[in-house]
Amino acid sequence: SKIPSIIEIGNNSVFYVDPYKIDEIRNGISILINDQKLRSELIQNGLMNIKKFSPENILSKYLDVYNNMNN
């Protein structure tokens, strides 16, 4: 879906469509089925993007917030 929270998380690893437009959803699915290059790019971007959400990275971010609050 083309909504802010999904865009923030998905970044450049998602093929965005308007969730309220059935034709756009249908066309998006068709594009992803038929465009292997685009699909591969999105997968590779997703594999890079997911690193932002590793437990170690999330813990580090929480510790930064905690330490900044207590300084």
N, C-alpha and C positions, 0 to 999 in steps of 0.2 A: 504494500500500500504506500502511496505517496503521502505519508503523514510524517510530521517532524520527528517523532520518537523512533520510527522505523528507519528514517533517513539517517538519523544520528548513529544508530547501531549498524545498519547495513552498509553505510558509506557507499563505496563504489563496487560492492560485490552483489548488488541486487538489481534486477530488472524491475523498475517501478511502474506501476499502473494505478490508475484511479480506481479505488475499490468500489465505487458506485457506478462505474460504466462497464456494463457487461461486454460490449464490443471491444473495449480496450483490454479487458482481462483476456478475452478470447484471442485477440491479436497478439498479446504478449506471450501467451502460452504457445501459440503457433510459431512465433519468432524464435522462442527458446528451443522448441523442438527441431526447427529447421536450420538454425544458425549455430553449427557446432563451434565455430571460432568464438562467437560471443559467449556461448555457454562455457567454454573452456576458460575464457578470460574472467568471467564472473566467478567460476570455481577457484581459480588461482587467487583472485582478489579476496575471496572469502577465506581462503586458507591463511592469507596474510592478515586479514582483518581480525580473525578469531584470536590471534595472539594478544590483542588488546584486552581480551576477556579471560586470560589465563588466571588461575587462582593466585599465582605469584604476583602478577601485575595488579590484580584487584587488591590484594593484601597490601602491596606497596602503596597504592593510592590511598587506602584507608589509613595506613600508618602516617602518611604525609598529612592528611587532614587532622588526625588525632594529635600529632606532634605540633602542628601549627596552632591548634586550639589551646594547647597547654604551654605555649611559649610566651 
